[in-house]
Amino acid sequence: AELYQIGYLSKLITEVGESDDIFILIGDHQPFFYTTHSDSRKTPVHFISKNKKILEILENEGFVDGLQTNEIGNGTAHHLIYKLFMNAFYQL
């Protein structure tokens, strides 16, 4: 199922996506009742776009290039993702 989803999203982004499109992929984490204190409850958020300017702005806000999540620092609260994105969007 995961390979299908990755293939579908890859095709959509590369074949249908246009230069001004911004795709926001929000990952999954285990619910609190399945995790222990040592498990991370961080949710990966990926911004994918052909628009280099917005990616540069988001990188200045602390996002990293690529899809690997092993480089995640402290992260940010879920409710602040919208604010970070909108601030970046208005800078375009």
Secondary structure, DSSP 8 states (H G I E B T S, - for coil): -HHHHHHHHHHIIIII--TT-EEEEE-----TTT--TTS-----EEEEES-HHHHHHHHHTT--SSS--TT--S---HHHHHHHHHHHHHT-
